[in-house]
Amino acid sequence: MNKKNYVFKDFVFGKKDPIFGLVEKFNSDSREEKINLCIGIYKNELDKVHILKVVKQAENEILKSELNKNYLPMVGLKEFIECSQKLILGNIVINHKNIVTVQTVGGTGAIRIISEFISKFGISKRVWISNFSWKNHFKIFKSCGFEIFTYKYFDIKSKKISFSKVLEDLNKSKRGDVIIFQGCCHNPTGLDFTMCQLEYLSDLSYKRKLIPVFDISYQGLGNSLKEDVRCIEIFLKKNLEIFIVNSYSKNFCLYSERVGCLTFISESSILADKVLSQIKSIIRNNYSTPPSHGAMIVSKILSNGYLKNKWKLELKCMRERTNKMKIEFFKRIKKKFRITRNTNGMFSILDIDKEKIRFLRKKYAIYLEESGRINFSCLTDRNISYVCNVLNKVL
């Protein structure tokens, strides 16, 4: 057979995802002392991917009463949507009729829908993303034809948010530009805007007619369920067109279930319904309908007072354990070692170059993401001494 007839014969390998590529290397590493500090999931004190007890309880109840495996509507499970709106927006959802929400395939799916929607119907194909951010923000918008702009966020020398630079960069934005904000527990720096800074950004977004997109992937893992979404309340004082993405991967530990949602808030119910109709079209052309199992678990817990309180207690324990390991890490690490200390959530940035990150991986089986991001929840009472001793020695 003539090989020239093969359409794909000259194909090249695609680039490996930086995080999943490291996970593959970690899994194939046979050293017993290996420690994965790069992955973006919550680990428990046994260094295991955590399963919430209340999730298993809800899951068992669902399996007992489940009647069928029918398709969900394109927008997702009705009860899940209602519970999600109340969790994210609180009393706002009661007083605001111009809100539409759809269930999505994780937070990633929601970002993809937004990028496709604005690419098709927006007046600008420019997006502003913080100069340290979740890498998929860049990739997804770029794949939809957006021009990527960054606003300076994290100052490596001071280990703080460079807010004057944030404003300087965003004042270069144009009407209709998309701007990505992480609502809480910034990935990868762990540094969040203050309430005062959010007021400034809300005013700037309003005056420059930007489209704010809030990515809220860690609600409840920063300060509290309510405090972690305060940004939405602040922005809604002036901005009447906002997209909100939220994920239940972290705060319910439902990584494999791909449970997320996308909310759009607008100036009128008619506009909200028009946007929803176009979002449904995008969903239909992508995956048709979302999966039900994870959404059923979340809605079961959030709609039941007893289960919801159990979830809040388990979430509080996750938050407190992460903070405990963070404090212990700072106690053991040398003071001269430059690190962002006052952070929210699981992450912080180590001031370490890529060469040393590779050396730590090769010599000591300590796996860090190449930005220097560390996940404090991956530290345990058993491994923290080893990690800190190695870092103090190498750095």
WOCORBEL-V918906 format. One record per backbone hydrogen bond with DSSP energy under -1.0 kcal/mol. NH is the residue of the N-H (numbers start at 0). CO is the residue of the C=O. Records with the same first field share a line. If there is no record, write none. Layout:
NH = CO ; CO
This chain:
4 = 1
5 = 2
10 = 7
20 = 16
21 = 17
22 = 18
23 = 19
24 = 20
25 = 21
26 = 22
27 = 23
28 = 25
33 = 30
34 = 364
36 = 366
43 = 47
46 = 43
49 = 41
55 = 51
56 = 52
57 = 53
58 = 54
59 = 55
60 = 56
61 = 57
62 = 58
63 = 59
64 = 60
65 = 61
75 = 72
80 = 76
81 = 77
82 = 78
83 = 79
84 = 80
85 = 81
86 = 82
87 = 83
88 = 84
89 = 85
91 = 88
94 = 90
95 = 91
99 = 263
101 = 261
102 = 74
103 = 259
105 = 103
108 = 104
109 = 105
110 = 106
111 = 107
112 = 108
113 = 109
114 = 110
115 = 111
116 = 112
117 = 113
118 = 114
119 = 115
120 = 116
121 = 117
126 = 146
127 = 177
128 = 148
130 = 150
136 = 133
138 = 134
139 = 135
140 = 136
141 = 137
142 = 138
144 = 141
145 = 140
146 = 124
148 = 126
150 = 128
154 = 159
158 = 154
161 = 152
162 = 160
165 = 161
166 = 162
167 = 163
168 = 164
169 = 165
170 = 166
171 = 168
172 = 169
175 = 208
176 = 173
177 = 125
178 = 210
179 = 127
180 = 212
182 = 214
189 = 185
197 = 193
198 = 194
199 = 195
200 = 196
201 = 197
202 = 198
203 = 199
204 = 200
205 = 201
206 = 202
207 = 203
209 = 204
210 = 176
212 = 178
213 = 242
214 = 180
215 = 244
220 = 217
227 = 223
228 = 225
229 = 226
231 = 228
233 = 229
234 = 230
235 = 231
236 = 233
237 = 234
238 = 234
241 = 264
242 = 211
243 = 262
244 = 213
245 = 260
246 = 215
247 = 258
253 = 247
259 = 103
260 = 245
261 = 101
262 = 243
263 = 99
264 = 241
265 = 97
271 = 267
272 = 268
273 = 269
274 = 270
275 = 271
276 = 272
277 = 273
278 = 274
279 = 275
280 = 276
281 = 277
282 = 278
283 = 279
284 = 280
286 = 282
287 = 282
288 = 286
295 = 291
296 = 292
297 = 293
298 = 294
299 = 295
300 = 296
301 = 297
302 = 298
307 = 303
308 = 304
309 = 305
310 = 306
311 = 307
312 = 308
313 = 309
314 = 310
315 = 311
316 = 312
317 = 313
318 = 314
319 = 315
320 = 316
321 = 317
322 = 318
323 = 319
324 = 320
325 = 321
326 = 322
327 = 323
328 = 324
329 = 325
330 = 326
331 = 327
332 = 328
336 = 333
339 = 348
342 = 340
343 = 189
347 = 373
349 = 371
350 = 337
351 = 349
356 = 352
357 = 353
358 = 354
359 = 355
360 = 356
361 = 357
362 = 358
363 = 359
365 = 359
366 = 34
368 = 372
371 = 368
373 = 347
374 = 36
375 = 345
377 = 374
378 = 375
383 = 379
386 = 382
387 = 383
388 = 384
389 = 385
390 = 386
391 = 387
392 = 388
393 = 389
394 = 390
